[in-house]
Amino acid sequence: MLRHEFQPGRLVGGLFLIAAGIVYAGDARGLWHTPWFVSGPLVVGGLVLAGAVSVLCRAVRRTSRRAGQGEHRPPRADEAG
């Protein structure tokens, strides 16, 4: 059973931030040289992509909820009575 709703935008954002951390950890260990300007596009690009994924996921969920409701919508608390 799921404890919370899956949010792919947060997953994408987290993966890009982890990638930025790995790039700079490799640079700190001396495995490769990373220029200082690499972090900007990596982090900002990841956050922009995460935002786009979140917007797309929300649109898909909204559409599927509307299609699934039909005529059998349960009454809200303020409508009951």
Secondary structure as GFF3:
##gff-version 3
##sequence-region A 1 81
A	DSSP	alpha_helix	8	29	.	.	.	ID=ss1
A	DSSP	three_ten_helix	36	38	.	.	.	ID=ss2
A	DSSP	alpha_helix	39	69	.	.	.	ID=ss3
###
